[in-house]
Structure formats: structure tokens, C-alpha cells
Amino acid sequence: MKTHKIPISVLVVIYTSDQQALLLERADHPGYWQSVTGSCDPGESLRQTAVREVREETGLDAEKYALREWNLQYEFEIFEEWRHRYAPGVTHNTEHVFGLEVPAPMDVALAPMEHLNYMWLSREEAAKKVFSWTNAAALEKLPQRVKRG
């Protein structure tokens, strides 16, 4: 039996105190760059999803660093090509934003089925490079998040 994705997800902006952000290049769309993202599994909290997705996509243990929910969410239309992953009739997803502050840019272990490459960029460069408007909007809010902690 096919299990459909839940249309609730997380976006985790991984960054340093000097506002360098980690971007990952999608394997299914070379040239599409993004922060860590992923859908909630059944029964999983948003924080649990963020921790799991960071581990799966980068190899980092988010609980060793400052993982904060930004109390920010975006609703967006799911790309047509990805709608088959969701129940029939589901067209929109709600994405909850988290930030993960790490001490410095670091090497990460990519999930090869999901990502091809990674890079650390300034917040401004990262916001221009990501394909998702929600990711760009979250990166634009990084200066306030770094100051507030």
C-alpha cells in the first residue's frame, strides 16, 4: 500500500553567526539549490522532523547545536511534478521554518539520492541562489534571528 506524504514540512536554515548559509543541490533537479527540507512522518513533531531531516541530508546532529523554531510558516503550491507523492487532491503544503546555528562552515555528508553538492554562501548570495521563494524569504530573515538567538 502506497503511503502518501503529509503536506506539512520543515525548512531548516543552517547558518553561522556571521550569516553564512549552507545550501544543498537537489539530485532530482541539478541546479536547484535549497536549505534542508522535508515532510513530517506520521506522529512526528516538527522538531523531530527537523532533527531527522538535518541528519539524513547532512549527517549533522542538530541536537548538538542551537536548533530553534522560528515560529514562521509558509504555505505554497506543490509543484505539479511532485504532487503524485501526496494524497489525491492535495495541492498545497505548509512549511515550518527552523534555524540551526553551527560554529563555522563545515563539511557535510550528503544523501546521494537527494543531493549532489553543497556550498556555504553569504546570506545574501544564498537568498539569490535558492529556487524556492519560501527559502529566500527565510534567508532574508536571518539577520534578525542571529541577533535574537
C-alpha positions in Angstrom: 0.0 0.0 0.0 1.4 3.4 -1.0 1.9 5.9 1.8 1.3 9.5 0.8 3.5 12.3 2.1 1.9 14.6 4.7 1.6 18.2 3.3 3.4 19.6 6.4 7.1 20.1 6.2 10.1 21.8 7.7 12.7 24.1 6.2 15.9 24.2 8.3 18.3 27.1 7.5 21.7 26.0 8.7 23.9 29.0 9.3 26.9 30.5 11.1 26.9 33.6 13.4 28.4 35.6 10.5 25.4 34.6 8.4 26.9 32.1 6.0 24.3 29.6 5.0 24.5 26.0 3.8 22.8 25.2 0.5 22.3 21.8 -1.0 21.9 21.0 -4.7 18.9 18.7 -5.4 19.8 15.4 -7.2 16.4 15.3 -9.0 16.9 18.8 -10.3 20.6 19.7 -10.8 21.0 23.5 -10.4 18.2 23.7 -7.9 19.7 24.8 -4.5 18.0 24.8 -1.2 18.3 24.6 2.6 17.4 21.3 4.3 13.7 20.4 3.8 11.5 17.5 4.4 8.0 16.3 5.2 6.8 15.2 8.6 6.4 11.5 9.1 3.1 10.3 10.8 3.2 11.1 14.5 6.4 13.1 14.3 6.7 16.6 15.8 8.0 19.5 13.8 11.2 19.5 15.9 11.7 15.7 15.4 11.2 16.2 11.6 13.9 19.0 11.6 16.4 16.9 13.6 15.7 13.8 11.3 16.0 15.8 8.1 19.2 17.5 9.1 20.7 14.1 10.0 19.5 12.5 6.8 20.5 15.3 4.4 23.8 16.5 6.0 24.9 13.9 8.6 24.9 16.6 11.3 23.3 16.0 14.7 21.1 19.1 15.1 20.8 18.5 18.8 24.5 19.3 19.3 23.9 22.8 18.0 21.4 25.6 18.5 18.2 24.4 16.8 15.4 26.9 17.1 11.9 27.1 15.7 11.3 30.5 14.1 7.6 30.4 14.6 7.3 31.2 10.9 5.4 29.2 8.3 4.7 29.5 4.7 2.0 27.8 2.6 2.9 27.1 -1.0 1.5 25.2 -4.0 3.2 21.9 -4.5 4.9 21.6 -7.9 2.8 19.6 -10.3 5.7 17.1 -10.8 5.8 16.3 -7.1 2.0 16.0 -6.4 1.9 12.3 -7.0 3.7 11.9 -3.7 0.6 13.3 -1.8 -2.9 12.1 -1.5 -5.2 12.9 -4.5 -6.4 16.4 -4.4 -3.6 17.8 -2.2 -2.1 20.8 -3.9 -0.6 22.9 -1.1 2.0 22.3 1.7 2.6 24.2 4.9 6.3 24.7 5.6 7.6 25.5 9.1 10.9 27.3 9.4 13.7 26.4 11.8 17.2 27.7 12.1 20.3 25.7 13.1 23.3 27.7 14.1 26.7 26.0 13.8 30.0 27.4 14.9 31.6 27.6 11.4 31.1 26.3 7.9 31.8 22.6 7.9 31.8 19.6 5.7 28.6 17.6 5.5 27.8 14.1 4.4 25.2 14.3 1.6 22.5 11.8 1.0 23.4 10.9 -2.6 19.8 10.1 -3.7 18.8 13.6 -2.5 21.7 15.9 -3.1 24.6 16.3 -5.5 26.7 19.0 -3.8 26.7 21.6 -1.1 28.2 25.1 -0.6 28.4 27.8 2.1 27.4 31.2 0.9 26.7 34.6 2.5 23.0 35.0 3.4 22.6 37.5 0.5 24.1 35.2 -2.1 22.2 32.2 -0.7 18.9 34.0 -0.9 19.5 34.8 -4.6 20.6 31.2 -5.4 17.7 29.2 -3.9 14.9 28.2 -6.2 12.1 28.4 -3.6 10.6 31.7 -2.6 9.9 30.4 0.9 13.6 29.5 1.3 14.6 33.0 0.0 12.2 34.6 2.4 13.6 32.6 5.4 17.1 33.6 4.4 16.1 37.2 4.3 15.0 37.0 7.9 18.3 35.5 9.1 19.8 38.8 10.4 17.0 39.2 13.0 17.3 35.6 14.0 21.1 35.8 14.5 20.7 38.8 16.8 17.9 37.4 18.8 19.3 33.9 19.2 
